Amino acid sequence: MTASVLLAGCDTDQVSLATNAKANQPVPPKLLAAMVEKDMDLQSPILVRLFKQEAELEVWKQARNGQFALLKTYPICRWSGDLGPKVREGDRQAPEGFYSINPSQMNPQSAYYLSFNTGYPNAFDKALGRTGSQLMVHGDCSSRGCYAMTDEQIAEIYSLGRESFFGGQKAFQLQAYPFKMTPVNMAKHRNNPNMPFWKMIKEGYDHFEVTRQEPKVDFCERKYVFDAAKAPDAKRDPVFDASAKCPAYVIPEEIASAVREKDARDQAEYAKLVSRGTPVARMNTGIDGGMNKIFAAKIPEGSTGLSEGAEGTTLQMLAMAKAPGTIPGHVNPPKPNLDAVTTSPQDEPVVAVSAPANTRVAAAAPTEKSGFFSSLGRKMGMGSAETTATTPPPQATASVAPATASTTPTTAASRLKAAVTRFVPGHDKSKDAAKDAPKPAVAAKPVEPTKPDTRLAATRPALKPSVSDGTGEATQIMGAAPVVQSNSFDSRFGAVK
């Protein structure tokens, strides 16, 4: 019976914080030294912020002056879905918003090494009818609606949360954002339909930025309210209901004025960026989630997907850097949804200039010896010389007239090919240009069978089962114990996110 209780779920009061060796690991010496340097106590409160676009998790800790300071930033190994909040069960979205993590949400018996439940849906989500369950921050570097770290990373984060609870913190706040709420990011995503929601949670972001204190979060009229206090003439604290009318409340003037000043600066910078024609970011790319560059650089055909890294840093530059933890062999980098590509409008969407030009998007390896475009062409019902390589070509005539430059407008097939080419790493566009260039007249030759085009298959090896150093073993931190995979991600994942 005890075992069944422990394995029943992640957020049950019967599960204590530290019931095994994994959950009892001490805070690493380097983090302890950083706490001493930043004037923090081991058991002082923490606060966690998550950013999808940057693929980063920040742990903030309260210093002895009462304010929170950044202790450590962890690159996120994998998150799923798109930029935007989770709406319904099964949409693969990782949640966005403000959530509270109490000791009962910490899971030392997780199938993903260690984990904690985000607490989604909160009162705001429920008021909007949003559904979903068991949305976690966990190890194993695999995600279906969660934020996945490496096992070594989640061990550190878990230990920091555990110590804060031992020190008396009732719950720590989790703030999940699509990106860092800067003017440039707001300008890049200004046409995104989620912008009203993002502006609302940006208020909480700004409250934390100007005060370095955990903002008090309430909900009313299906919206977030931050740092609300009772009015001077009120006899009791305001009572909030996410679905009901907001009660009378005030925001302390020292906080309100600082937030107004920050917002005014942000709005002025935002207006400048828009007036200069800052391009908007691509939407609906069909790519499932993102991954920090440090991990994408370690994986064959690795891609950051919807995440971005520091400007000027390429995957090749990070290839020799040490990965922050063990990367399991079953990890899958973000891949483009080719069905979304084929059904998307033919017009080229505008891409924000601040996105790294060298960020690559991995595509699924071809399963046939014929070329990538031949497979895609057959699915689309289009035929060409490349998609019918096994069909004998028409008989050549005695002479061929010199080709002339074509003035025919771009066709839908060529636009589709150009769009899909963007998702094929290593594809040499110069070869396509040479192949399509006008050719001089040649004498007729006997017809020879055309060989299948295997160039893409040669340049795009199939995704390997693990990050390999030549021996087939997964990459891991020096000195870290390898994680034994008991079964696959799909078989261990009980609930659809």
Secondary structure, 3 states (H helix, E strand, C coil): CHHHHHCCCCCCCCCCCCCCCCCCCCCCHHHHHHHHHCCECCCCCEEEEEECCCCEEEEEEEECCCCEEEEEEEECCEECCCCCCCCCCCCCCCCCEEEEECHHHEECCCCCCCEEECCCCCHHHHHCCCCCCCCEEECCCCCCCCEECCHHHHHHHHHHHHHHHHCCCCCEEEEEECCCCCHHHHHHCCCCCCHHHHHHHHHHHHHHHHHCCCCCEEEECCEEEECCECCCCCCCCCCCCCCCCCCCCECCHHHHHHHHHHHHHHHHHHHHHHHCCCCCCCCCCCCCCECCHHHHCCCCCCCCECCCCCCCCCHHHHCCCCCCCCCCCCCCCCCCCHHHHHHCCCCCCCCCCCCCCCCCCCCCCCCCCCCHHHHHHHHHCCCCCCCCCCCCCCCCCCECCCCCCCCCCCCHHHHHHHHHHCCCCCCCHHHHHHHHCCCCCCECCCCCCCCCCCHHHHHCCCCCCCCCCCCCCCCCCCCCCCCCCCCCHHHHCCCCC
